[in-house]
Amino acid sequence: MADTNESPGKTIEAEIEELQKIVAQLEENKDKLEESLALYERGVALSQNIKKRITEVETKVEILSKRSRQSE
């Protein structure tokens, strides 16, 4: 599994779904230690990227809301 923070072309929803699958797989505890570590690392990267993207969306919404209020 790739351990990059970026998931080009993936939606936030797709990243959340992938993260949920990773969590479920880790909870099953059937993988070898090295595989579990790789999954964990991917999960951390996904989590950080999801948080970053959500923060960006929140910022855009705030900016648009301010513009909307100023134009009234």
WOVEN-V845792 format. One line per field, one symbol per residue. ss: DSSP state (h for helix, s for strand, l for the rest). Layout:
ss = ???
//
This chain:
ss = lllllllllllhhhhhhhhhhhhhhhhhllllhhhhhhhhhhhhhhhhhhhhhhhhhhhhhhhhhhhhhhll
//
